[in-house]
């Protein structure tokens, strides 16, 4: 439970609920979330931030598929 960095790049449905709960209860120093679904990212971010032990310190969208609505999102959460 003392991880310095955790990186997740889950499928479109998002990170498994049990893993999110572990991250919320035992936040790593840094959590890098890569998401191909903005709605999933928003749900997960809300859960992590509601725990009060993490903050979102960076958020970067990547348009990897030109001329489509698809955007990859990378967020950096840090324990505080």
C-alpha positions in Angstrom: 0.0 0.0 0.0 3.0 2.3 -0.1 3.3 2.7 -3.9 5.1 5.8 -5.2 3.4 5.7 -8.6 0.5 3.8 -10.0 -0.4 4.0 -13.7 -3.7 2.7 -15.1 -4.7 2.5 -18.8 -8.0 0.5 -18.6 -10.4 -0.4 -21.3 -13.2 2.0 -22.2 -15.4 0.9 -19.3 -12.8 2.2 -16.8 -10.9 1.0 -13.8 -12.4 -1.9 -11.8 -14.4 -0.7 -8.8 -12.3 -2.7 -6.3 -9.1 -1.1 -7.6 -10.6 2.4 -7.3 -11.6 1.7 -3.8 -8.1 0.6 -2.9 -6.7 3.7 -4.5 -9.1 5.8 -2.6 -8.4 4.2 0.8 -4.6 3.8 0.2 -3.6 6.5 -2.3 -0.2 6.3 -3.9 2.0 9.3 -4.0 1.1 9.7 -7.6 -1.6 8.1 -9.7 -1.5 8.5 -13.5 -4.9 7.7 -15.1 -5.0 7.2 -18.9 -8.6 7.1 -20.2 -10.1 6.6 -23.6 -13.6 7.5 -22.2 -14.1 10.9 -20.7 -17.3 9.8 -18.8 -15.4 7.0 -17.2 -12.5 9.4 -16.3 -15.0 11.8 -14.7 -16.7 9.1 -12.6 -13.3 7.8 -11.4 -11.9 11.3 -10.7 -15.0 12.2 -8.7 -14.6 9.1 -6.5 -10.9 9.7 -5.9 -11.3 13.4 -5.2 -14.3 12.8 -2.9 -12.0 10.8 -0.6 -10.2 14.0 0.3 -6.8 12.3 0.2 -5.9 13.0 -3.5 -5.9 16.0 -5.7 -5.9 16.4 -9.5 -2.8 18.3 -10.4 -2.6 17.9 -14.2 -5.0 17.0 -16.9 -4.1 16.7 -20.6 -6.3 15.7 -23.5 -4.8 14.0 -26.5 -6.5 14.0 -29.9 -4.8 10.9 -31.3 -7.5 10.2 -33.9 -7.8 13.3 -36.2 -11.3 14.2 -37.5 -13.1 12.1 -34.9 -14.6 13.0 -31.5 -12.3 10.6 -29.7 -10.0 12.1 -27.1 -7.6 10.3 -24.8 -7.3 11.9 -21.4 -4.3 11.7 -19.0 -4.7 12.9 -15.5 -2.2 13.1 -12.7 -3.5 12.7 -9.2 -1.3 13.3 -6.2 -1.7 12.3 -2.5 -2.0 15.2 -0.1 
